[in-house]
Amino acid sequence: MIFLHTLLLAVALLTSMQERFREYRMQLKAYALYERHAYHAAQVAFEEITAVVQEEKERATAGFNLACALYMQGNFPDAAALFARSAKHWSKNRNMRQRAIFNEGDALAIMAIGESSKAHRTVLFRQSLNRFKTVLLTDPGDGDAKINYEIVSRYLRELETPEKRSSPQPLSSVRNNMAERLLDNAQQDESSLMRRPPPRKAPASRNSHNDKDW
């Protein structure tokens, strides 16, 4: 019976190793698609990952990256919703929570810019401003959050005080600036939108991650 139990345990560990390595390969493929700006294909790949991974952390990572792929395709409502969900998942990880809240604020701001209804535009700008304020309360030195907070504040003031004659920066220019800044961040290693999985071997157990030379 001892040998039988050991054999069953070994088979279970092998299955876990193979499954986790397959999931890791899926993550690398999805990330590569995103880096090539194949955002729709990356979206599909991240959706597949969220459907198959078992660990909550890895599922939350895929959800964050899925939101990035949706954002880059201009699907700001779905991206904002996923970034909000991601911020809750990463409540104990300050860096990831900050990034999720910031990205949600960006998505809400661009949604506001494209909104024809003044009432809806005002609500979205207020929500966006609140997200950037949350980021700044945690990290007052966040330069991007400061810039976006000022841009959104200015447009919100224009909406709420229509008697003012001064014209703000053209909406299309603000939208392009936000999108360009977000895309620039996505191409950087330390402050990228994407959360890239670290290189690793297939784990010896469910709780051990090792580096791998590629």
Secondary structure as UniProt FT lines:
FT   HELIX           2..35
FT   TURN            36..37
FT   HELIX           39..52
FT   HELIX           56..72
FT   TURN            73..74
FT   HELIX           76..89
FT   TURN            90..92
FT   HELIX           94..113
FT   HELIX           118..138
FT   TURN            140..141
FT   HELIX           143..160
FT   TURN            162..163
FT   HELIX           171..186
FT   TURN            206..207
//
